[in-house]
Every structure is written in C-alpha cells, then in structure tokens.
C-alpha cells in the first residue's frame, strides 16, 4: 500500500496558498522574502501569507531567517519535483 510519495508524505496541493507560496519561493530559490513580499508576488493576502509561511516552515519545507523565508538552493530541485507531481 503506498505511492510515489512514501518517502515524504507531505503533499502540496495545487490551488492552495501553500502551493502558490512554495512555487514562488522555488522559482526564486536562494532569495529571501517576507510574508508581505510573498503576498505581493503570489496574490495571497498578507494575513494568509503569514499563516501559510508559518505552516510551510513548521513542516520543514522552507527555511526562515530574521522574518524572511526562503528555499535553500540544494532543496529546490526536490521541491520542484514535488510541486510537479
């Protein structure tokens, strides 16, 4: 019983704020963005962007530094594949 995501059960579903925010950070890998900047780049509201980034950070999908979030370049390929699956 299992599928292609057994090694990492967290699935980011297209059309969700998490998907949009993660896609934005993967496209801009290595750069850091605050929730308002992520909101501006994705169309997510600022309040939702803050909640979304907390969720993605808690789930270990993005890194946080001094209030800004980013996808480490070495993890971007894996996350890109996950977004496309």
Secondary structure, DSSP 8 states (H G I E B T S, - for coil): ---TTTT------TTSHHHHHHHHHHHTTT--B-HHHHHHHH---HHHHHHHHHHHHHTTSSEEETTEEE--HHHHHHHHHHHH-
